Amino acid sequence: MKKLHVLLIAGVASVLVLGGGGAAAWWYLKPKPEQHVEQAKKVDKTVYKYVSLDKVLVMLRGREGEPLSHYLAVDLVFKTPAEQEKVMKDHLPLLRSVVVKALSAHTLETAGKMTIDQYTEEVNAAFAKSYEAEQREMPFKTAMIGKLIIE
């Protein structure tokens, strides 16, 4: 009976020690109020507009002797700050030609194997390169694929 009391007291003591250690770890590892303030400052409060560029048709390269030509049609959506919306709309013809130039190098095989993310990366890289060559700032934050058809 005395062994049972000793075991019971030892068990209760170990539970208290483990609980106290867990509480202490939680207390020291929880985010500090300063961290919440820093995270709140990082929130992007810019008002964005979404400008679309529809029906960009791109002829895909064919193989030698292939009788039919193939193409892809892509609709793009640009995320642009509200104050840049007019400038963005003025740049749409330029952006159409950049997309055609970037995607026309693909064949039907390579175009069919690409994912939407790969197309998005390729198009955004082409835009960045074009604006860098002209030493101008892009009037949009990013371009996204709204629709993609390969035929």
Residue frames relative to the residue before (quaternion, step in Angstrom):
aa qw qx qy qz dx dy dz
M 1.0000 0.0000 0.0000 0.0000 0.00 0.00 0.00
K 0.6421 0.5190 -0.3212 0.4640 3.55 1.02 -0.80
K 0.6163 0.5413 -0.3369 0.4622 3.62 1.09 -0.71
L 0.6304 0.5416 -0.3251 0.4513 3.56 1.05 -0.79
H 0.6510 0.5051 -0.3086 0.4753 3.58 0.99 -0.85
V 0.6479 0.5119 -0.3159 0.4673 3.59 0.96 -0.83
L 0.6642 0.4948 -0.3008 0.4727 3.59 0.94 -0.88
L 0.6463 0.5238 -0.3138 0.4577 3.56 0.99 -0.83
I 0.6646 0.4876 -0.2942 0.4837 3.59 0.93 -0.89
A 0.6425 0.5141 -0.3192 0.4701 3.61 0.98 -0.82
G 0.6517 0.5161 -0.3123 0.4598 3.62 0.99 -0.82
V 0.6596 0.4904 -0.3058 0.4805 3.57 0.93 -0.91
A 0.6498 0.5151 -0.3214 0.4574 3.61 0.93 -0.83
S 0.6725 0.4885 -0.3136 0.4590 3.62 0.92 -0.84
V 0.6203 0.5245 -0.3438 0.4711 3.61 1.06 -0.70
L 0.6563 0.5049 -0.3121 0.4658 3.60 0.97 -0.83
V 0.6521 0.5087 -0.3168 0.4644 3.59 0.96 -0.85
L 0.6758 0.4818 -0.2972 0.4720 3.60 0.90 -0.93
G 0.6457 0.5159 -0.3158 0.4660 3.60 0.98 -0.79
G 0.6516 0.5077 -0.3054 0.4737 3.57 0.99 -0.83
G 0.6477 0.5119 -0.3134 0.4692 3.58 1.00 -0.81
G 0.6513 0.5093 -0.3111 0.4687 3.58 1.00 -0.81
A 0.6504 0.5084 -0.3112 0.4707 3.57 0.97 -0.87
A 0.6509 0.5117 -0.3175 0.4622 3.59 0.97 -0.84
A 0.6433 0.5149 -0.3232 0.4655 3.58 0.97 -0.85
W 0.6419 0.5183 -0.3211 0.4650 3.60 0.94 -0.86
W 0.6631 0.5282 -0.3041 0.4346 3.56 0.89 -0.95
Y 0.7326 0.4269 -0.2437 0.4708 3.59 0.89 -0.90
L 0.7283 0.4441 -0.2458 0.4604 3.61 1.07 -0.62
K 0.5113 0.6429 -0.4354 0.3682 3.62 1.18 -0.25
P 0.5854 -0.5928 0.4110 0.3701 3.61 -1.12 0.66
K 0.4205 -0.6965 0.5317 0.2354 3.51 -1.06 0.84
P 0.6351 -0.5438 0.3759 0.3995 3.64 -1.13 0.50
E 0.6024 0.5620 -0.3614 0.4368 3.62 1.07 -0.64
Q 0.6289 0.5350 -0.3370 0.4524 3.59 1.06 -0.73
H 0.6344 0.5224 -0.3350 0.4608 3.60 1.01 -0.72
V 0.6394 0.5183 -0.3206 0.4688 3.57 1.03 -0.78
E 0.6469 0.5138 -0.3179 0.4653 3.59 0.96 -0.84
Q 0.6603 0.4956 -0.3107 0.4710 3.59 0.95 -0.84
A 0.6372 0.5239 -0.3315 0.4579 3.59 1.00 -0.73
K 0.6398 0.5246 -0.3253 0.4579 3.59 1.08 -0.69
K 0.6558 0.5351 -0.3024 0.4384 3.60 1.13 -0.62
V 0.5013 0.6568 -0.4314 0.3623 3.60 1.20 -0.26
D 0.3785 -0.7236 0.5379 0.2094 3.56 -0.86 1.03
K 0.1329 -0.8227 0.5515 0.0380 3.57 -0.50 1.20
T 0.3642 0.7345 -0.4887 0.2983 3.58 1.25 0.32
V 0.3420 -0.7011 0.5854 0.2207 3.55 -1.06 0.78
Y 0.1426 -0.8135 0.5622 0.0417 3.56 -0.68 1.13
K 0.2037 -0.7084 0.6604 0.1433 3.52 -1.32 0.57
Y 0.2802 -0.7412 0.5857 0.1707 3.53 -1.21 0.52
V 0.1028 -0.7996 0.5917 -0.0050 3.54 -0.59 1.25
S 0.2225 -0.8065 0.5357 0.1143 3.57 -0.78 1.00
L 0.1553 -0.7196 0.6703 0.0935 3.50 -1.31 0.59
D 0.1105 -0.8497 0.5155 0.0100 3.55 -0.18 1.32
K 0.8791 0.1756 -0.1081 0.4298 3.48 -1.41 0.45
V 0.2113 0.7268 -0.6132 0.2261 3.53 0.56 1.17
L 0.1323 -0.8064 0.5750 0.0390 3.59 -0.48 1.22
V 0.0562 -0.7935 0.6056 -0.0208 3.54 -0.89 1.03
M 0.3133 -0.7261 0.5803 0.1946 3.57 -0.78 1.03
L 0.3036 -0.7504 0.5625 0.1683 3.55 -0.87 1.00
R 0.5471 -0.6013 0.4644 0.3513 3.55 -1.11 0.64
G 0.2690 -0.7606 0.5706 0.1533 3.53 -1.02 0.83
R 0.5418 -0.5796 0.4821 0.3716 3.51 -1.32 0.24
E 0.6657 -0.5038 0.3767 0.4015 3.55 -1.25 0.45
G 0.8403 0.1711 -0.1421 0.4943 3.57 -0.80 1.02
E 0.4751 0.6595 -0.4556 0.3629 3.59 1.20 0.10
P 0.3984 -0.7689 0.4450 0.2281 3.61 -0.62 1.10
L 0.7511 0.3729 -0.2113 0.5022 3.62 0.98 -0.76
S 0.3098 -0.7156 0.5854 0.2220 3.51 -1.11 0.64
H 0.2500 -0.7581 0.5882 0.1298 3.55 -1.17 0.63
Y 0.0841 -0.7941 0.6009 0.0363 3.51 -1.20 0.51
L 0.2076 -0.7211 0.6305 0.1985 3.50 -1.35 0.10
A 0.2022 -0.7432 0.6277 0.1125 3.50 -1.19 0.69
V 0.0181 -0.8108 0.5838 -0.0384 3.55 -0.82 0.99
D 0.1758 -0.7293 0.6519 0.1104 3.53 -1.14 0.80
L 0.1597 -0.7975 0.5787 0.0601 3.57 -0.85 1.00
V 0.1541 -0.7425 0.6442 0.1004 3.52 -1.28 0.57
F 0.1809 -0.7968 0.5729 0.0649 3.56 -0.78 1.08
K 0.2686 -0.7329 0.6070 0.1496 3.55 -0.95 0.97
T 0.0788 0.8245 -0.5467 0.1231 3.54 -0.37 1.27
P 0.5396 -0.5937 0.4658 0.3734 3.60 -1.03 0.63
A 0.6211 -0.5944 0.3648 0.3576 3.59 -1.00 0.85
E 0.6822 0.4888 -0.3029 0.4516 3.61 0.94 -0.78
Q 0.6791 0.4707 -0.2808 0.4882 3.62 1.25 -0.30
E 0.3895 0.7707 -0.4532 0.2215 3.61 1.27 -0.12
K 0.6710 0.4914 -0.3154 0.4569 3.63 0.85 -0.86
V 0.6381 0.5112 -0.3211 0.4778 3.57 0.94 -0.86
M 0.6322 0.5460 -0.3236 0.4443 3.56 0.98 -0.88
K 0.6728 0.4927 -0.2943 0.4668 3.58 0.89 -0.92
D 0.6325 0.5262 -0.3277 0.4644 3.59 1.09 -0.66
H 0.6929 0.4840 -0.2666 0.4632 3.60 1.13 -0.60
L 0.4258 0.7466 -0.4473 0.2473 3.63 1.20 -0.20
P 0.6497 0.4970 -0.3596 0.4490 3.69 0.85 -0.69
L 0.6222 0.5246 -0.3313 0.4773 3.60 1.03 -0.76
L 0.6813 0.4984 -0.2932 0.4488 3.56 0.85 -0.97
R 0.5948 0.5579 -0.3555 0.4567 3.60 1.09 -0.68
S 0.6920 0.4729 -0.2865 0.4640 3.59 0.87 -0.93
V 0.6181 0.5347 -0.3478 0.4594 3.60 1.06 -0.67
V 0.6447 0.5126 -0.3198 0.4683 3.61 0.99 -0.82
V 0.6526 0.5133 -0.3195 0.4566 3.59 0.89 -0.91
K 0.6638 0.5050 -0.3038 0.4605 3.57 0.89 -0.91
A 0.6903 0.4947 -0.2880 0.4425 3.60 0.89 -0.91
L 0.7800 0.3791 -0.1952 0.4580 3.59 0.85 -0.92
S 0.5687 0.6288 -0.3877 0.3618 3.62 1.16 -0.35
A 0.5639 0.6100 -0.3845 0.4025 3.60 1.21 -0.20
H 0.6046 0.5901 -0.3456 0.4085 3.60 1.24 -0.33
T 0.3387 -0.6719 0.6136 0.2394 3.51 -1.31 0.50
L 0.6942 -0.4455 0.3402 0.4515 3.57 -1.28 0.15
E 0.6394 0.5408 -0.3231 0.4408 3.60 1.00 -0.82
T 0.7177 0.4370 -0.2730 0.4684 3.58 0.73 -1.01
A 0.6399 0.5290 -0.3310 0.4486 3.59 1.01 -0.78
G 0.6717 0.5141 -0.2947 0.4446 3.59 1.01 -0.78
K 0.6845 0.4914 -0.2785 0.4609 3.57 1.16 -0.55
M 0.5967 0.5968 -0.3614 0.3965 3.59 1.21 -0.36
T 0.3887 -0.6947 0.5562 0.2387 3.54 -1.20 0.61
I 0.6664 -0.4812 0.3747 0.4289 3.56 -1.26 0.25
D 0.6305 0.5338 -0.3351 0.4531 3.59 1.00 -0.78
Q 0.6519 0.5071 -0.3206 0.4637 3.60 0.99 -0.77
Y 0.6301 0.5109 -0.3328 0.4808 3.59 1.01 -0.76
T 0.6502 0.5249 -0.3147 0.4502 3.58 0.92 -0.91
E 0.6602 0.5010 -0.3072 0.4677 3.59 0.91 -0.89
E 0.6708 0.5083 -0.3033 0.4468 3.57 0.91 -0.92
V 0.6717 0.4916 -0.2947 0.4695 3.58 0.92 -0.90
N 0.6665 0.4908 -0.3097 0.4678 3.62 0.90 -0.86
A 0.6310 0.5171 -0.3337 0.4723 3.60 1.04 -0.71
A 0.6440 0.5118 -0.3238 0.4674 3.60 1.01 -0.78
F 0.6373 0.5150 -0.3282 0.4700 3.60 1.00 -0.77
A 0.6559 0.5136 -0.3108 0.4576 3.58 0.89 -0.94
K 0.6599 0.5079 -0.3034 0.4632 3.58 0.96 -0.89
S 0.6536 0.5212 -0.3091 0.4535 3.59 0.96 -0.87
Y 0.6986 0.4547 -0.2782 0.4772 3.59 0.86 -0.92
E 0.6201 0.5310 -0.3472 0.4615 3.58 1.09 -0.65
A 0.6427 0.5227 -0.3245 0.4565 3.59 0.99 -0.82
E 0.7120 0.4167 -0.2487 0.5074 3.58 1.09 -0.69
Q 0.3387 -0.7685 0.4650 0.2801 3.56 1.37 -0.09
R 0.4827 0.6174 -0.4549 0.4229 3.53 0.89 1.09
E 0.4853 -0.6448 0.5089 0.2993 3.51 -1.27 0.49
M 0.4781 -0.6642 0.4909 0.2987 3.57 -0.97 0.84
P 0.3699 -0.7512 0.4994 0.2222 3.63 -0.85 0.89
F 0.7102 0.3581 -0.2472 0.5534 3.57 1.24 0.31
K 0.5194 -0.6467 0.4655 0.3087 3.52 -1.23 0.48
T 0.7917 -0.1344 0.1230 0.5831 3.56 0.90 -0.93
A 0.3073 -0.7037 0.6045 0.2121 3.53 -1.30 0.43
M 0.1217 -0.7830 0.6083 0.0458 3.54 -1.05 0.84
I 0.4627 -0.6535 0.5215 0.2948 3.56 -1.18 0.57
G 0.2297 -0.7842 0.5649 0.1153 3.58 -0.71 1.10
K 0.7776 -0.0791 0.0837 0.6181 3.56 1.06 -0.79
L 0.0294 -0.7898 0.6126 -0.0059 3.55 -1.09 0.75
I 0.0133 0.7826 -0.6209 0.0431 3.57 -0.78 1.06
I 0.0995 -0.7720 0.6266 0.0395 3.54 -0.91 0.97
E 0.0325 0.8109 -0.5818 0.0542 3.56 -0.76 1.05
